[in-house]
């Protein structure tokens, strides 16, 4: 009897390990046979151009996928392909003071994504993702505050992209 329990335990453990190849603890559901991904340039087509924004976004997306999956980043012919444009980079007032000055401003970034899954074309999507960062109306969005704003927005947008393309949330 003890011998059967050991065999059953080993068999169950083997199934669990095999199952982890296609599913990760981050929620990624990677189709069988998918081994690589590529992130093409995200061109900045927004009216307000912020130098280096497309490079920083591309790196943020590559890093998130690299850290949450076991996929390999390749420069071309990836099983999963991410590309698109930064379509909006806008600063607008969100609240005003009694003398019609901005009490709070909002930086909004919108990214239009095209995702292609060469192993499972039914998963291809084209969708826009957007997020914002609020800051004091009297403050200028420069230096470390701008870096913080970009990082916070990119963290949310890249996670939303990950969820839509690999976690299917």
Steps between C-alpha positions, in 0.01 A plus 500: 500500500781741591664427163184614313484825697859580404432424130182706506680792667779492241246487217302794641818702553606431139169634368538814710851563366392442139204732547729783613662505155181648354386702799702719731431634847471852351182398320655460156337239283758425233389278210699177453799543270532873570861574587577856395365853474606817327413860574519724196536877517203692637507817292400821678220653289358718779461874436727577794831323435705389798854393393592144595147407604466221242836346603409510870159342436651222285753418772229501770286254299797273423603495867151419626457204263854380573440514877158333498554222244767258388482627140815607317526852357602489132558784250288340225280200419364473852204275578330800663533845342423830671491825303304822478506873563492745784194692384452744786726692734285770655519729800167646607359667811270282708390745770505878520534754777259788556719729288490260203845351547572132481506347848594163357627385162484159337748339263326241283680255273315275255660211313341321206615137498503244223571152634562199276520143627660293225415175682135590562375773261158507671673684788610794280370834628508868415409714798583831667623523859512819701594618846571829679707668769366792706725770643473846659391776265777727624769238428690456176522149359878487467792295627432230753126576515472438124699176535272388784190588297621304197599198710165492680303529176715243319467256790121510473479496118752216461319295766170560320662389172641190670159415645326546164750300298632229730279483809171541306346720771 
